[in-house]
Amino acid sequence: MSIEGVVVNELVTHADERGFFREIIRETDGHFEHFGQWSHSLMYPGVTKAWHIHQRQTDWWYVIGALKVALYDTRDESPTKGRLMELLMGDGQATCLKIPPGVAH
């Protein structure tokens, strides 16, 4: 089940005997808008961080390791208001996630 405005972009990995290269996002990607800050967070096993809602900020997530993500649409004007979306992110499923303002995570 998806939420209006949430983008899950599966990433291409180029691997060889030396390691791998993976593009996370580029300005020319159709879903890219802009960003003003890049942050790094570490979560210990078994920890839950929730719920956060940004009124103006779009979040872009890329996960190293593994993370179960839950999103909830709180936007009154959204056709998917009240919808819950869950997905797994991480090394086994290399993705970049776009979370629009008003979607709790």
C-alpha angles and dihedrals in degrees: 000000000000135000123224110262096011111123123196107191115192109218129223116232121203106202134178138152091292096056130268145293123214129178110219101188139337132198091245094058109117094233096047117110109161140284135218102191139029116204136181125216132184122203122192119226113281094018121131121201113189156181113015124159125186118198097199106008125096113208123214114196132194117172130209108196116009133309136175108218125201120192127187124191110227097167114123094208095047121108087219096050110152094019121137119211125188128188141162119238131185148078095326090051107030106201142152113220125206115201114189125214114282096031111115118223 
